[in-house]
Amino acid sequence: MRASSMIAKALADTRKEVLLHPGIETEIQVARKMSMAFGKPLGKLPKAMINEIFAYGWEKTNEGRDQILGDFCDLLLLDYDELNDPLSLEDWEFISDVISEYGTVIDMDLVEYVMMRVVEHKAL
């Protein structure tokens, strides 16, 4: 199962919690659970990097782009869905900035994989 599928399921499950138990505490708990679900498969990356990407993606899920966290996760696991290509130019520009910022402390294969796709999307 792709990371994006697991993230989508986690998001759907946590959204059900908010509907069942509305309130700010529940929303904070949901964001915390989603952050943990997002970070789990990316555990080898710097925590600050994971948090930065999650914060950007979480904001986008509130705009109705539920798949973005999973798409970022797939990308960072070198398993991006080239056929559906769900990321926008703004997303590619964001991820380019993050990879550039952390490029000296993450695996060079990941840097190359992501930056090749950034260039393909003219987001550099």
Backbone as CSV, one residue per row, in Angstrom:
resi,resn,N_x,N_y,N_z,CA_x,CA_y,CA_z,C_x,C_y,C_z
1,MET,0.848,-1.178,0.000,0.000,0.000,0.000,0.896,1.244,0.000
2,ARG,0.615,2.174,-0.877,1.360,3.428,-0.952,1.131,4.250,0.303
3,ALA,2.124,5.048,0.624,2.006,5.939,1.779,0.816,6.878,1.610
4,SER,0.568,7.327,0.388,-0.550,8.253,0.163,-1.884,7.620,0.550
5,SER,-2.045,6.323,0.317,-3.287,5.640,0.696,-3.433,5.569,2.208
6,MET,-2.325,5.296,2.893,-2.367,5.232,4.358,-2.676,6.604,4.959
7,ILE,-2.079,7.648,4.404,-2.316,9.004,4.895,-3.768,9.406,4.637
8,ALA,-4.299,9.085,3.470,-5.692,9.412,3.150,-6.647,8.725,4.115
9,LYS,-6.374,7.473,4.443,-7.215,6.751,5.396,-7.129,7.378,6.784
10,ALA,-5.929,7.729,7.204,-5.751,8.364,8.512,-6.495,9.698,8.570
11,LEU,-6.444,10.458,7.485,-7.139,11.745,7.442,-8.645,11.542,7.528
12,ALA,-9.165,10.581,6.791,-10.607,10.305,6.835,-11.030,9.875,8.236
13,ASP,-10.240,9.011,8.861,-10.558,8.543,10.218,-10.536,9.682,11.225
14,THR,-9.539,10.547,11.121,-9.441,11.636,12.096,-10.519,12.688,11.872
15,ARG,-10.921,12.871,10.618,-12.019,13.822,10.350,-13.322,13.322,10.965
16,LYS,-13.515,12.004,10.985,-14.707,11.435,11.624,-14.724,11.785,13.108
17,GLU,-13.542,11.760,13.735,-13.456,12.128,15.154,-13.931,13.547,15.387
18,VAL,-13.545,14.473,14.512,-13.956,15.864,14.651,-15.467,15.983,14.528
19,LEU,-16.059,15.237,13.601,-17.511,15.283,13.430,-18.236,14.723,14.647
20,LEU,-17.663,13.666,15.235,-18.289,13.047,16.401,-18.100,13.863,17.672
21,HIS,-16.954,14.540,17.770,-16.608,15.285,18.987,-16.072,16.662,18.608
22,PRO,-16.938,17.554,18.125,-16.451,18.852,17.685,-15.857,19.662,18.838
23,GLY,-14.932,20.526,18.503,-14.302,21.394,19.497,-12.834,21.589,19.175
24,ILE,-12.293,22.643,19.720,-10.906,22.989,19.423,-9.940,21.921,19.922
25,GLU,-10.217,21.309,21.076,-9.328,20.269,21.587,-9.260,19.093,20.628
26,THR,-10.398,18.736,20.068,-10.428,17.625,19.116,-9.637,17.978,17.867
27,GLU,-9.767,19.206,17.384,-9.031,19.623,16.195,-7.526,19.589,16.431
28,ILE,-7.096,19.993,17.596,-5.668,19.941,17.939,-5.201,18.498,18.005
29,GLN,-6.002,17.628,18.601,-5.657,16.210,18.680,-5.592,15.590,17.285
30,VAL,-6.509,15.967,16.423,-6.532,15.447,15.056,-5.261,15.881,14.323
31,ALA,-4.899,17.144,14.437,-3.677,17.633,13.785,-2.457,16.894,14.326
32,ARG,-2.431,16.649,15.617,-1.308,15.926,16.227,-1.241,14.485,15.707
33,LYS,-2.395,13.821,15.629,-2.435,12.445,15.110,-2.002,12.394,13.651
34,MET,-2.476,13.350,12.866,-2.105,13.381,11.454,-0.618,13.663,11.286
35,SER,-0.084,14.524,12.118,1.346,14.822,12.064,2.161,13.561,12.346
36,MET,1.722,12.790,13.317,2.419,11.543,13.643,2.280,10.536,12.498
37,ALA,1.088,10.428,11.917,0.871,9.503,10.797,1.720,9.905,9.596
38,PHE,1.835,11.203,9.349,2.630,11.703,8.242,4.126,11.454,8.484
39,GLY,4.573,11.688,9.685,5.988,11.568,9.994,6.498,10.151,10.136
40,LYS,5.604,9.223,10.445,6.031,7.844,10.695,6.828,7.229,9.539
41,PRO,6.328,7.239,8.312,7.117,6.634,7.234,8.339,7.474,6.826
42,LEU,8.383,8.720,7.286,9.471,9.626,6.916,10.485,9.785,8.033
43,GLY,10.478,8.881,8.973,11.273,8.985,10.189,12.751,9.259,10.020
44,LYS,13.331,8.941,8.867,14.762,9.166,8.664,15.079,10.616,8.306
45,LEU,14.065,11.390,7.981,14.270,12.790,7.629,14.311,13.654,8.890
46,PRO,14.932,14.828,8.804,14.963,15.723,9.973,13.547,16.098,10.418
47,LYS,13.343,16.075,11.715,12.019,16.362,12.285,11.516,17.749,11.857
48,ALA,12.411,18.719,11.847,12.001,20.074,11.454,11.512,20.098,10.004
49,MET,12.147,19.328,9.153,11.745,19.248,7.747,10.359,18.615,7.633
50,ILE,10.164,17.524,8.337,8.866,16.847,8.332,7.784,17.807,8.827
51,ASN,8.068,18.519,9.901,7.085,19.458,10.465,6.745,20.582,9.495
52,GLU,7.757,21.080,8.793,7.534,22.161,7.828,6.641,21.695,6.679
53,ILE,6.922,20.524,6.160,6.119,19.989,5.057,4.710,19.664,5.534
54,PHE,4.612,19.094,6.729,3.283,18.784,7.269,2.456,20.055,7.426
55,ALA,3.051,21.107,7.981,2.306,22.358,8.210,1.754,22.914,6.896
56,TYR,2.570,22.897,5.867,2.128,23.367,4.548,0.989,22.479,4.033
57,GLY,1.191,21.165,4.078,0.182,20.230,3.589,-1.104,20.264,4.398
58,TRP,-0.976,20.404,5.711,-2.162,20.438,6.575,-3.042,21.631,6.223
59,GLU,-2.410,22.769,5.957,-3.161,23.951,5.545,-3.917,23.683,4.242
60,LYS,-3.273,22.973,3.332,-3.909,22.651,2.046,-5.061,21.667,2.215
61,THR,-4.974,20.753,3.199,-6.099,19.829,3.417,-7.327,20.606,3.866
62,ASN,-7.109,21.693,4.575,-8.234,22.528,4.999,-8.841,23.294,3.828
63,GLU,-8.135,23.337,2.706,-8.645,23.961,1.489,-9.265,22.915,0.559
64,GLY,-9.392,21.672,1.043,-10.030,20.617,0.261,-9.083,19.727,-0.522
65,ARG,-7.778,19.889,-0.336,-6.810,19.055,-1.062,-6.339,17.934,-0.145
66,ASP,-7.224,16.994,0.102,-6.969,15.939,1.079,-5.783,15.044,0.745
67,GLN,-5.456,14.898,-0.507,-4.396,13.971,-0.903,-2.981,14.531,-0.766
68,ILE,-2.831,15.833,-0.540,-1.514,16.447,-0.638,-0.505,15.865,0.352
69,LEU,-0.922,15.568,1.557,0.023,14.991,2.528,0.537,13.639,2.039
70,GLY,-0.352,12.829,1.521,0.056,11.540,0.973,0.944,11.688,-0.249
71,ASP,0.637,12.681,-1.075,1.457,12.919,-2.264,2.872,13.337,-1.874
72,PHE,2.993,14.214,-0.892,4.320,14.599,-0.401,5.048,13.390,0.193
73,CYS,4.313,12.587,0.921,4.903,11.397,1.529,5.439,10.461,0.439
74,ASP,4.643,10.207,-0.583,5.096,9.363,-1.693,6.349,9.954,-2.334
75,LEU,6.337,11.254,-2.567,7.486,11.912,-3.184,8.743,11.718,-2.341
76,LEU,8.623,11.912,-1.048,9.777,11.801,-0.158,10.223,10.358,0.064
77,LEU,9.370,9.416,-0.321,9.731,7.994,-0.263,10.148,7.473,-1.644
78,LEU,10.391,8.415,-2.554,10.840,8.095,-3.915,9.811,7.264,-4.679
79,ASP,8.531,7.547,-4.444,7.441,6.768,-5.040,6.332,7.699,-5.543
80,TYR,6.707,8.819,-6.150,5.726,9.804,-6.600,4.899,9.267,-7.770
81,ASP,3.622,9.575,-7.776,2.687,9.137,-8.814,2.805,10.056,-10.033
82,GLU,3.709,9.703,-10.924,3.973,10.512,-12.117,2.757,10.607,-13.043
83,LEU,1.950,9.559,-13.091,0.814,9.551,-14.016,-0.264,10.552,-13.614
84,ASN,-0.592,10.587,-12.336,-1.621,11.522,-11.878,-1.051,12.905,-11.607
85,ASP,0.210,12.977,-11.241,0.929,14.232,-11.026,0.078,15.256,-10.271
86,PRO,-0.272,14.949,-9.028,-1.249,15.761,-8.306,-0.746,17.086,-7.711
87,LEU,0.558,17.337,-7.699,1.065,18.558,-7.069,0.998,19.750,-8.022
88,SER,0.687,20.910,-7.456,0.595,22.144,-8.239,1.981,22.791,-8.355
89,LEU,2.090,23.800,-9.179,3.343,24.536,-9.320,3.762,25.132,-7.971
90,GLU,2.799,25.678,-7.242,3.082,26.228,-5.906,3.642,25.149,-4.978
91,ASP,3.095,23.940,-5.035,3.585,22.836,-4.213,5.025,22.484,-4.580
92,TRP,5.301,22.436,-5.893,6.654,22.115,-6.345,7.642,23.194,-5.915
93,GLU,7.237,24.441,-5.977,8.114,25.527,-5.531,8.391,25.408,-4.035
94,PHE,7.363,25.078,-3.278,7.530,24.894,-1.838,8.498,23.750,-1.544
95,ILE,8.275,22.604,-2.165,9.114,21.437,-1.872,10.543,21.680,-2.353
96,SER,10.708,22.423,-3.420,12.044,22.788,-3.890,12.785,23.590,-2.821
97,ASP,12.092,24.554,-2.230,12.703,25.370,-1.167,13.087,24.508,0.038
98,VAL,12.218,23.594,0.416,12.491,22.736,1.579,13.676,21.816,1.302
99,ILE,13.695,21.199,0.139,14.795,20.301,-0.206,16.109,21.080,-0.265
100,SER,16.066,22.276,-0.807,17.272,23.108,-0.855,17.754,23.456,0.555
101,GLU,16.816,23.744,1.425,17.155,24.099,2.806,17.806,22.934,3.554
102,TYR,17.325,21.724,3.341,17.806,20.557,4.080,18.730,19.663,3.246
103,GLY,19.077,20.108,2.052,19.842,19.285,1.123,21.169,18.764,1.636
104,THR,21.773,19.453,2.577,23.077,19.001,3.090,22.955,17.952,4.186
105,VAL,21.737,17.738,4.691,21.580,16.792,5.803,20.687,15.600,5.463
106,ILE,20.178,15.559,4.234,19.361,14.416,3.829,20.091,13.638,2.744
107,ASP,19.610,12.448,2.488,20.222,11.552,1.515,20.257,12.197,0.126
108,MET,21.410,12.111,-0.529,21.578,12.731,-1.844,20.661,12.104,-2.896
109,ASP,20.326,10.821,-2.762,19.385,10.199,-3.704,18.025,10.883,-3.636
110,LEU,17.600,11.241,-2.436,16.329,11.944,-2.269,16.412,13.339,-2.883
111,VAL,17.495,14.044,-2.620,17.675,15.382,-3.185,17.583,15.316,-4.711
112,GLU,18.295,14.387,-5.307,18.291,14.250,-6.767,16.911,13.876,-7.297
113,TYR,16.256,12.923,-6.647,14.943,12.452,-7.079,13.936,13.613,-7.090
114,VAL,13.891,14.344,-5.990,12.920,15.439,-5.887,13.286,16.573,-6.834
115,MET,14.548,16.966,-6.847,14.938,18.111,-7.657,14.793,17.829,-9.161
116,MET,14.954,16.583,-9.582,14.692,16.246,-10.988,13.233,16.540,-11.324
117,ARG,12.345,16.195,-10.426,10.925,16.437,-10.660,10.589,17.930,-10.565
118,VAL,11.269,18.627,-9.675,11.074,20.081,-9.575,11.432,20.735,-10.903
119,VAL,12.561,20.348,-11.470,12.998,20.911,-12.762,12.008,20.545,-13.856
120,GLU,11.535,19.300,-13.869,10.555,18.872,-14.866,9.284,19.721,-14.809
121,HIS,8.956,20.192,-13.614,7.731,20.990,-13.426,8.017,22.501,-13.510
122,LYS,9.251,22.830,-13.888,9.655,24.239,-14.064,9.390,25.055,-12.807
123,ALA,9.711,24.468,-11.656,9.439,25.115,-10.373,10.706,25.561,-9.667
124,LEU,11.763,25.700,-10.402,13.027,26.114,-9.799,13.216,27.601,-9.925
